[in-house]
């Protein structure tokens, strides 16, 4: 079953990952991005605390190689949850570890574009645009903390559960051995290493099938939450810069633009009053990679993202007003649409 089929003519760049990124419903198939309907519900993995959801057995089977390491590490069997997640959950106001991890996953999913953009902008600002020179033995930690006041239960806005604190690098070995916020447990180390290997193999295979020669490998980002022993991990693919497209050097106005984009993303994450997302998947022909602000609203037992406007010109011309957005832009020197465009020019690979 392939619910991504309607997009197949846009571009070969529209992978399942890209399609998931532009599906407006928060709850969707973890593999293909299909959102549930009144007649087609999602099923979830019942064996682990991560509990990814799927629209079909086909998607669940297809995702199993990626999910298997974390499924075993986050097993609901006695042992893992007893490590300290019970204490963490109760301290942060959740009835059990299941609800805590569900809230963390929903927050990360709702701010996916801003988090990924902030991570990549920070990487370029720290190590430069030569991605193959970026350290492979380090993990980028995105530190989050519980928001001071949030609603409870199903009515909790998924974009407002936590706030951004900082980004920083540390050595992977320190992370997997329990330092710097990691949980010291052999299963987590095994899950991390196996997950990284499988993600790299799958992406490398897909790049080969698509004729892409620019894939470098995976870099790792972990989301730590103050007071929580476990942390979700994301594997982010990196690519060589196309030699025929010289990116602008990361200095002067370009550096200012990236700094502003990083700040804008982190403000949107912490504020939770608007969420940055793309309107539709990018392609060679139509783009765009520019995101616009929107809000999550409750609709048919799901949280659905609705844009505040479709084009930044609507806001910049004064046709659309949104006070929380105006506050988030105070002190920034580069218009968001321009900083996003310059940022994307550093990552172009024509595959």
Legacy VTK file of the C-alpha trace (Angstrom):
# vtk DataFile Version 3.0
C-alpha trace
ASCII
DATASET POLYDATA
POINTS 351 float
0.000 0.000 0.000
1.535 3.289 -1.063
-0.367 6.417 -0.076
2.443 8.635 -1.381
1.537 7.813 -4.981
-0.356 11.079 -5.759
2.921 12.977 -5.329
5.022 10.790 -7.585
5.118 13.271 -10.485
6.518 16.129 -8.380
10.110 14.897 -8.222
12.239 11.969 -7.263
13.287 14.096 -4.292
9.865 13.592 -2.730
10.753 10.652 -0.522
8.552 9.278 2.234
10.478 11.515 4.627
9.623 14.622 2.586
5.977 13.647 2.289
5.694 13.054 6.019
7.125 16.522 6.582
4.282 18.218 4.717
1.370 16.073 5.919
-0.523 18.582 8.051
-2.001 16.072 10.499
0.255 15.454 13.500
-0.796 11.804 13.816
0.213 10.009 10.633
1.858 6.868 9.369
5.462 6.775 10.559
6.515 5.274 7.245
4.527 6.913 4.412
2.933 9.962 6.074
-0.697 8.923 5.452
-3.074 10.673 7.884
-5.975 8.761 9.474
-9.578 9.193 8.321
-12.951 8.223 9.759
-12.788 4.961 7.838
-9.048 4.276 7.966
-7.447 4.294 11.413
-3.789 4.024 12.299
-2.314 1.081 14.170
0.601 1.490 16.562
3.442 -0.697 17.702
2.256 -2.071 21.031
5.557 -3.583 22.079
7.498 -0.445 22.988
7.215 2.983 24.544
8.080 4.724 21.259
4.798 3.402 19.767
5.131 4.582 16.128
1.888 4.456 14.140
1.235 2.853 10.757
-1.574 2.887 8.219
-1.059 -0.740 7.178
0.857 -3.910 7.909
2.851 -3.243 4.744
4.161 0.055 6.129
4.876 -1.489 9.523
6.878 -4.285 7.908
8.722 -1.827 5.641
9.715 0.309 8.640
10.720 -2.608 10.851
14.461 -2.528 10.037
14.629 1.080 11.197
12.299 0.668 14.154
13.561 -2.688 15.471
16.592 -1.384 17.441
14.599 1.296 19.285
11.654 -1.072 19.747
13.846 -3.512 21.624
15.573 -0.794 23.646
12.275 0.875 24.575
10.457 -2.372 25.285
7.434 -2.224 27.565
8.745 -5.338 29.294
9.848 -4.741 32.916
13.347 -3.330 33.130
13.731 -0.317 30.901
10.825 1.747 32.231
11.981 1.015 35.772
15.375 2.628 35.161
14.151 6.106 36.088
11.504 7.022 33.543
8.743 6.453 36.074
10.311 9.059 38.348
10.894 11.430 35.427
7.293 11.114 34.278
5.801 11.847 37.678
8.198 14.734 38.337
7.167 16.384 35.066
3.459 15.817 35.664
2.810 12.731 33.518
1.031 9.627 34.855
3.516 7.173 33.306
6.542 6.931 30.958
4.269 6.109 28.016
2.509 9.481 28.258
5.788 11.331 28.793
7.475 9.866 25.710
4.311 10.358 23.680
4.331 14.065 24.590
8.033 14.401 23.748
7.529 12.683 20.380
4.538 14.893 19.554
6.502 18.050 20.391
9.461 17.037 18.233
7.143 16.019 15.384
5.187 19.280 15.527
8.365 21.400 15.365
10.159 19.071 12.937
11.027 21.746 10.344
12.298 24.283 12.881
14.315 21.696 14.806
15.967 20.228 11.716
16.693 23.682 10.313
18.141 24.897 13.615
20.341 21.797 13.852
21.697 22.229 10.333
22.172 25.986 10.678
24.085 25.449 13.921
26.247 22.803 12.237
27.190 25.139 9.369
27.809 28.084 11.700
30.032 25.887 13.890
31.961 23.824 11.329
31.431 25.597 8.008
29.772 24.614 4.764
32.235 21.803 3.920
30.004 19.056 5.269
32.520 16.279 4.698
34.768 18.106 7.190
32.159 17.957 9.942
33.207 15.661 12.821
31.792 12.153 12.509
32.559 11.174 16.099
30.289 13.803 17.639
26.597 14.006 18.344
24.664 17.266 18.343
22.589 17.630 21.491
19.421 19.690 21.332
18.506 20.419 24.929
14.857 20.960 25.776
13.061 21.623 29.055
9.480 21.299 30.254
7.409 24.398 29.490
6.297 26.137 32.707
2.556 25.740 32.103
0.808 23.437 29.664
-2.598 21.842 29.401
-2.943 18.183 30.282
-4.466 15.217 28.514
-5.605 14.989 24.913
-6.266 18.745 24.741
-2.596 19.559 25.371
-1.295 21.495 22.381
1.567 19.297 21.125
3.613 22.338 20.088
3.637 23.841 23.586
4.833 21.018 25.837
8.510 21.994 26.032
10.908 24.840 25.292
14.304 25.144 23.606
17.379 25.610 25.828
20.552 25.113 23.764
22.434 23.272 21.017
25.928 21.860 21.546
28.240 19.099 20.334
29.668 16.235 22.389
31.509 13.006 21.593
29.291 10.057 20.704
31.232 7.786 23.086
30.396 10.060 26.014
26.773 9.963 24.972
26.326 6.211 24.588
28.161 5.538 27.858
25.720 7.636 29.839
27.427 11.003 29.948
25.890 14.363 29.087
22.276 13.310 29.531
22.417 9.849 27.998
21.126 6.814 29.849
23.844 4.240 30.609
22.320 0.993 29.443
23.792 -1.584 27.024
20.487 -1.854 25.166
20.475 1.844 24.359
24.060 1.732 23.078
23.214 -1.280 20.910
20.017 0.371 19.639
21.881 3.572 18.812
24.668 1.851 16.887
22.333 -0.498 15.040
19.882 2.302 14.230
22.678 4.443 12.788
23.936 1.548 10.671
20.494 0.670 9.303
19.582 4.303 8.582
22.846 4.799 6.693
22.401 1.578 4.688
18.849 2.441 3.696
19.636 6.022 2.721
22.774 5.003 0.830
20.781 2.378 -1.076
18.028 4.872 -1.923
20.597 7.458 -3.048
22.202 4.848 -5.314
18.837 3.911 -6.832
18.104 7.603 -7.514
21.519 8.153 -9.094
22.624 10.475 -6.290
26.405 10.635 -5.881
26.445 13.346 -3.225
25.344 11.400 -0.148
27.981 11.648 2.608
26.461 9.726 5.457
24.407 10.255 8.580
24.979 12.735 11.350
23.291 12.276 14.681
21.159 14.623 16.762
19.719 13.733 20.151
16.981 15.595 21.973
17.640 15.729 25.692
14.937 16.843 28.089
15.897 18.203 31.504
14.890 15.637 34.111
14.420 12.759 31.641
16.932 9.909 31.366
16.020 8.779 27.830
16.319 10.898 24.692
14.961 10.541 21.143
17.620 10.367 18.435
17.397 11.521 14.811
19.699 10.477 11.985
20.129 13.339 9.516
21.533 12.706 6.005
24.242 15.029 4.726
25.359 15.619 1.130
28.365 16.977 -0.724
27.810 20.423 -2.180
27.369 20.183 -5.945
30.713 21.366 -7.427
28.925 23.252 -10.204
26.951 25.336 -7.704
29.308 27.325 -5.531
27.526 28.178 -2.258
28.065 31.616 -0.753
30.783 31.705 1.929
29.469 31.680 5.504
30.531 35.181 6.446
29.166 38.705 6.371
25.489 38.958 5.481
25.189 35.200 4.906
26.401 34.442 8.417
24.046 37.064 9.834
21.167 35.469 7.914
21.973 32.001 9.297
22.272 33.360 12.829
18.893 35.053 12.420
17.318 31.883 11.033
18.662 29.848 13.951
17.315 32.398 16.430
13.933 32.574 14.686
13.580 28.785 14.738
14.437 28.502 18.427
12.038 31.322 19.309
9.208 29.570 17.474
10.018 26.304 19.272
10.081 27.888 22.721
7.060 30.119 22.210
4.781 27.469 20.758
2.410 30.186 19.501
3.184 29.329 15.886
4.824 26.387 14.144
7.015 26.668 11.039
6.291 24.169 8.272
6.477 23.893 4.499
3.203 24.006 2.613
4.176 21.144 0.314
7.138 18.961 -0.525
10.036 20.553 -2.430
11.111 19.463 -5.887
13.598 20.541 -8.518
10.850 22.139 -10.559
8.571 23.833 -8.061
10.281 24.194 -4.675
9.830 25.757 -2.246
12.005 25.083 0.763
10.615 28.133 2.552
8.416 27.447 5.576
5.535 29.592 6.810
4.054 29.922 10.313
0.874 28.153 11.308
-1.021 26.758 14.299
-2.131 23.319 15.390
-5.884 23.028 15.834
-7.882 20.073 17.088
-9.841 18.474 14.243
-11.562 15.072 14.122
-9.547 13.626 17.021
-6.262 14.767 15.515
-4.066 17.850 15.683
-3.868 19.490 12.260
-1.538 22.300 11.222
-3.163 25.310 9.540
-1.007 28.072 7.981
-1.489 31.654 9.127
-0.640 32.744 5.584
0.654 31.061 2.430
3.253 33.635 1.399
5.601 35.789 3.474
4.672 38.756 1.274
1.226 38.694 2.884
2.820 39.367 6.265
5.542 41.741 5.108
3.008 43.878 3.234
0.810 44.156 6.330
-2.104 42.217 4.813
-1.808 39.655 7.625
-1.066 40.472 11.265
-0.057 38.009 13.976
1.297 39.493 17.236
3.248 36.395 18.366
5.087 36.354 15.039
5.903 40.055 15.314
7.418 39.464 18.766
9.518 36.548 17.466
10.958 38.754 14.698
12.065 41.590 16.997
15.791 42.286 16.613
16.317 39.989 13.633
18.188 41.608 10.766
17.164 39.343 7.882
13.614 38.721 6.594
12.706 35.054 7.262
12.025 34.179 3.617
15.464 35.502 2.610
17.312 33.725 5.421
15.548 30.458 4.496
16.489 30.883 0.836
20.147 31.580 1.657
20.192 28.636 4.048
18.839 26.279 1.399
21.462 27.441 -1.103
24.082 25.833 1.147
22.458 22.402 0.848
21.567 22.049 -2.848
22.374 18.681 -4.391
20.765 17.965 -7.755
19.742 14.341 -7.259
LINES 1 352
351 0 1 2 3 4 5 6 7 8 9 10 11 12 13 14 15 16 17 18 19 20 21 22 23 24 25 26 27 28 29 30 31 32 33 34 35 36 37 38 39 40 41 42 43 44 45 46 47 48 49 50 51 52 53 54 55 56 57 58 59 60 61 62 63 64 65 66 67 68 69 70 71 72 73 74 75 76 77 78 79 80 81 82 83 84 85 86 87 88 89 90 91 92 93 94 95 96 97 98 99 100 101 102 103 104 105 106 107 108 109 110 111 112 113 114 115 116 117 118 119 120 121 122 123 124 125 126 127 128 129 130 131 132 133 134 135 136 137 138 139 140 141 142 143 144 145 146 147 148 149 150 151 152 153 154 155 156 157 158 159 160 161 162 163 164 165 166 167 168 169 170 171 172 173 174 175 176 177 178 179 180 181 182 183 184 185 186 187 188 189 190 191 192 193 194 195 196 197 198 199 200 201 202 203 204 205 206 207 208 209 210 211 212 213 214 215 216 217 218 219 220 221 222 223 224 225 226 227 228 229 230 231 232 233 234 235 236 237 238 239 240 241 242 243 244 245 246 247 248 249 250 251 252 253 254 255 256 257 258 259 260 261 262 263 264 265 266 267 268 269 270 271 272 273 274 275 276 277 278 279 280 281 282 283 284 285 286 287 288 289 290 291 292 293 294 295 296 297 298 299 300 301 302 303 304 305 306 307 308 309 310 311 312 313 314 315 316 317 318 319 320 321 322 323 324 325 326 327 328 329 330 331 332 333 334 335 336 337 338 339 340 341 342 343 344 345 346 347 348 349 350
